[in-house]
């Protein structure tokens, strides 16, 4: 019998909403569907899940024997528990980034993810292009610009991580440090900040350049 996957822990967002990961994943049959919501029957319990268009298109039809599998973000308020579902972990991650932007709640984040694919949105943010974001219902110029200002540095850091070559087995710490320093400078950090990031890395524990860059960015607040 299918069961929801727990992911434990509760956190409070900076806008005071109480968010929890009591449910991180659901798998079940679709018993009811609307344009932006489905009800999944999981072990005899019906879960109402709100979806962006990309996830809605991937969900089986009502009554189909095939089960839907969704990555879930759970929001708990005093009078409501809301579930938001996504076809991929990457879409969920972008949603969670969006709702950290001031003025962007879950409904607006879903609207943004419904007007363009994840890759299109990321390219738009990196290119300072507000047009795809503004197509979403409830998003004005100021909010679209805020999304770009807040998320562009994080996406640049993500791109820098992906661009780093895998450190060959047996490569020296110096080679990895040079790669990480170059990546940090390309992200706009000063030489002093790059050094601070490098100094924060445990090079014995994080010998690979990608892992070391991730640790340096975390230390620098990215």
C-alpha positions as CSV (number, residue, x, y, z in Angstrom):
1,X,0.0,0.0,0.0
2,X,1.5,3.4,-1.0
3,X,2.4,5.8,1.7
4,X,3.5,9.4,1.7
5,X,7.2,9.9,2.3
6,X,8.0,12.0,5.4
7,X,10.8,14.4,5.3
8,X,10.7,15.8,8.8
9,X,11.5,19.1,10.4
10,X,9.8,22.5,10.5
11,X,11.2,25.9,9.6
12,X,9.8,29.5,9.7
13,X,10.1,31.7,6.7
14,X,11.3,35.2,7.0
15,X,7.8,36.5,6.4
16,X,6.6,34.6,9.4
17,X,4.8,31.7,7.7
18,X,5.2,28.4,9.3
19,X,6.4,25.9,6.7
20,X,7.0,22.2,7.2
21,X,8.3,19.2,5.3
22,X,5.9,16.7,6.9
23,X,5.2,15.4,3.4
24,X,8.0,15.5,0.9
25,X,6.7,13.1,-1.8
26,X,3.3,11.5,-2.7
27,X,2.5,8.6,-5.0
28,X,-1.1,7.6,-5.7
29,X,-4.0,7.5,-8.2
30,X,-5.7,10.6,-9.4
31,X,-9.3,10.6,-8.3
32,X,-10.2,14.2,-9.1
33,X,-8.5,16.9,-11.2
34,X,-9.0,20.6,-12.1
35,X,-6.8,23.0,-14.1
36,X,-4.3,23.6,-11.2
37,X,-5.2,20.9,-8.6
38,X,-5.5,17.2,-8.3
39,X,-6.6,14.9,-5.5
40,X,-4.4,11.8,-5.1
41,X,-5.7,8.7,-3.4
42,X,-2.7,7.5,-1.2
43,X,-3.6,4.5,0.9
44,X,-7.3,5.5,1.0
45,X,-6.6,9.1,2.0
46,X,-7.3,11.9,-0.6
47,X,-4.6,14.6,-0.8
48,X,-5.5,17.9,-2.5
49,X,-2.4,19.1,-4.3
50,X,-1.9,22.4,-6.2
51,X,0.2,22.1,-9.3
52,X,1.9,24.3,-11.9
53,X,1.0,23.7,-15.5
54,X,4.2,21.6,-16.1
55,X,3.3,19.1,-13.4
56,X,-0.4,19.0,-14.3
57,X,0.5,17.9,-17.8
58,X,2.5,15.0,-16.5
59,X,-0.2,13.7,-14.2
60,X,-2.2,10.7,-15.4
61,X,-5.9,11.1,-16.2
62,X,-8.6,10.7,-13.5
63,X,-9.3,7.0,-13.0
64,X,-6.1,5.8,-14.8
65,X,-4.4,2.8,-13.3
66,X,-1.1,4.5,-13.5
67,X,-0.1,6.4,-10.4
68,X,1.1,10.0,-10.2
69,X,4.3,10.7,-8.3
70,X,4.9,14.2,-7.1
71,X,7.6,16.0,-5.1
72,X,5.7,18.0,-2.4
73,X,6.2,21.3,-0.6
74,X,4.0,21.5,2.4
75,X,2.8,24.8,4.0
76,X,1.2,24.7,7.4
77,X,-0.7,27.7,8.8
78,X,-3.0,27.9,11.9
79,X,-6.1,27.2,9.8
80,X,-4.8,25.4,6.7
81,X,-2.4,22.8,5.4
82,X,-1.5,23.3,1.7
83,X,0.3,20.9,-0.5
84,X,2.2,22.0,-3.7
85,X,3.3,19.3,-6.1
86,X,6.0,19.2,-8.8
87,X,7.0,16.7,-11.4
88,X,10.7,17.0,-10.6
89,X,13.0,17.8,-7.7
90,X,14.5,20.6,-9.8
91,X,11.0,22.3,-10.2
92,X,10.4,22.0,-6.5
93,X,13.8,23.6,-5.8
94,X,13.0,26.6,-8.0
95,X,9.6,27.0,-6.4
96,X,11.3,27.0,-3.0
97,X,13.7,29.7,-4.2
98,X,10.9,31.8,-5.6
99,X,8.9,31.8,-2.4
100,X,11.9,33.2,-0.5
101,X,11.5,36.4,-2.6
102,X,9.6,39.2,-0.8
103,X,6.2,39.6,-2.4
104,X,6.2,36.1,-3.9
105,X,3.9,33.6,-2.1
106,X,3.1,30.0,-3.2
107,X,0.3,31.0,-5.5
108,X,2.4,33.6,-7.3
109,X,5.3,31.1,-7.5
110,X,3.0,28.5,-9.1
111,X,1.8,31.1,-11.6
112,X,5.4,31.9,-12.6
113,X,6.2,28.2,-13.0
114,X,3.1,27.8,-15.1
115,X,3.9,30.4,-17.8
116,X,7.4,29.1,-18.7
117,X,9.6,26.0,-18.1
118,X,12.2,25.9,-15.5
119,X,15.0,26.3,-18.0
120,X,13.4,29.2,-19.7
121,X,12.9,31.0,-16.4
122,X,16.4,30.4,-15.3
123,X,17.8,31.8,-18.6
124,X,15.5,34.8,-18.3
125,X,16.7,35.5,-14.7
126,X,20.4,35.2,-15.7
127,X,19.7,37.5,-18.7
128,X,17.8,40.1,-16.6
129,X,14.7,39.5,-18.8
130,X,11.6,40.2,-16.9
131,X,9.2,39.4,-19.8
132,X,8.6,35.7,-19.0
133,X,8.1,36.4,-15.3
134,X,5.7,39.2,-15.9
135,X,3.4,36.9,-18.0
136,X,2.4,35.3,-14.7
137,X,-0.8,36.4,-13.2
138,X,-0.3,38.7,-10.2
139,X,3.3,39.6,-11.1
140,X,4.1,43.2,-11.9
141,X,7.3,44.9,-13.0
142,X,8.6,45.5,-9.4
143,X,8.0,41.9,-8.3
144,X,9.6,40.5,-11.5
145,X,12.6,42.7,-11.0
146,X,12.9,41.5,-7.4
147,X,12.8,37.9,-8.5
148,X,15.8,38.6,-10.8
149,X,17.7,40.6,-8.2
150,X,17.3,37.9,-5.5
151,X,17.7,34.7,-7.6
152,X,20.3,35.7,-10.2
153,X,23.3,35.4,-7.8
154,X,22.1,32.0,-6.7
155,X,21.7,30.8,-10.3
156,X,25.1,32.2,-11.2
157,X,26.6,30.2,-8.4
158,X,24.7,27.1,-9.6
159,X,26.0,27.6,-13.1
160,X,29.6,28.1,-11.8
161,X,29.4,24.8,-9.9
162,X,28.2,23.0,-13.0
163,X,30.9,24.6,-15.2
164,X,33.7,23.4,-13.0
165,X,35.5,20.3,-14.4
166,X,35.7,17.2,-12.2
167,X,38.9,17.2,-10.3
168,X,41.0,14.3,-11.6
169,X,42.0,11.6,-9.1
170,X,45.3,12.5,-7.5
171,X,45.1,16.2,-8.5
172,X,46.7,18.5,-6.0
173,X,44.7,20.8,-3.6
174,X,46.4,23.7,-5.4
175,X,44.7,22.8,-8.7
176,X,41.3,22.7,-7.1
177,X,41.9,25.9,-5.2
178,X,42.9,27.7,-8.4
179,X,39.7,26.6,-10.1
180,X,37.5,27.6,-7.1
181,X,39.2,31.0,-6.8
182,X,38.7,31.6,-10.5
183,X,35.0,30.7,-10.2
184,X,34.5,32.9,-7.2
185,X,36.1,35.9,-9.0
186,X,33.9,35.3,-12.0
187,X,30.9,35.5,-9.7
188,X,31.9,39.0,-8.6
189,X,33.7,38.3,-5.4
190,X,36.7,40.4,-4.6
191,X,40.1,38.8,-4.2
192,X,39.8,39.2,-0.4
193,X,36.3,37.6,-0.4
194,X,37.6,34.8,-2.6
195,X,40.4,34.2,-0.1
196,X,37.9,34.1,2.8
197,X,35.9,31.5,0.9
198,X,38.9,29.4,0.2
199,X,40.0,29.6,3.8
200,X,36.6,28.3,4.9
201,X,36.9,25.1,2.9
202,X,38.1,21.9,4.6
203,X,40.3,20.8,1.8
204,X,40.9,17.4,3.3
205,X,37.1,16.8,3.4
206,X,36.2,18.6,0.2
207,X,39.1,17.9,-2.3
208,X,36.9,18.1,-5.4
209,X,36.5,21.6,-7.0
210,X,32.7,21.5,-7.2
211,X,32.2,20.4,-3.6
212,X,34.8,23.0,-2.5
213,X,33.1,25.8,-4.4
214,X,29.8,24.9,-2.8
215,X,31.4,25.0,0.6
216,X,33.0,28.4,-0.2
217,X,29.8,29.9,-1.5
218,X,28.0,28.7,1.6
219,X,30.6,30.4,3.8
220,X,30.2,33.6,1.8
221,X,26.4,33.6,2.2
222,X,25.4,32.4,-1.3
